């Protein structure tokens, strides 16, 4: 791959090279090299957009992304070359280098980036825009549904999660796969009973974060790490650890996502467990439950 400097790009422009911004249309609208065309490399129709901008495959094309620090620009170069474009170059340092060199840009962003940053602060979980999804399985089938989020908080400090709490309403557990009303209602009653979650006595489940373990180097777009804390279901509290991610949103909210599996028997939800009973036959239910959290939190 041939990388070129800003000065070399200026020279290539003078002999008719086409500049191609491969970031999102939103980024392009915020700031781009003056005269550059846009074709987002993340879109399925990327090459169709390229062909519209550069129909002649013998043309010189200079590709650039936001900063040259990710694979976006390199991927675009690879795609163009696979499609038969003969002279493709990659701007070293991307738009950030171009702006830093004081060269002409269109737009207002001075750093070549438009993504929001993850700001320190305390965020209240918006129960209407958040969800907890579950999956339970046996050898013949699986069932899935949701559990409403009642409340919670996330506190971000120094590119880490300083505090976290999520409370789920176990009385509102739903099933989304059973179409027959009788079977649906039977399963819900089963899950709410002492066989599983005993919601009449234990109407909520709660996770409290005790430690945030930073993951790989995070960008301004995503904070990855491991959430360590205490999960309380029924009358049992146990320590768990699972990967989680946070991402700031353009509207100032923060979204969080986590996917984990728990052994329900550790929280005394033992119906159909081969660890608790024998000769279960068709009544055997796998111990592991998959939980997926989608949280949206609003800054307080």
Secondary structure, 3 states (H helix, E strand, C coil): CCEECHHHHHHHHHCCCEEEECCCHHHHHHEEECCCEECCCCCCCHHHHHHHHCCCCCCEEEEECCCCCCCHHHHHHHHHHHCCCCEEEEECCHHHHHHHCCCCEEECCCCCCCCCCCCCEEEEECHHHCEEEEEEECCCCEEEEEEEEEEEEEEECCCCEEEEEEEEEHHHCCCCCCCCHHHHHHHHHHHHCCCCCCCCCCCEEEEEEEEEEECCCCCCCCEEEEEEEEEEECCEEEEEEEEEEEEECCCCCEEEEEEEEEEHHHHCCCCCCCCCCCCCHHHCCCCEEEEEEEEEEEEC
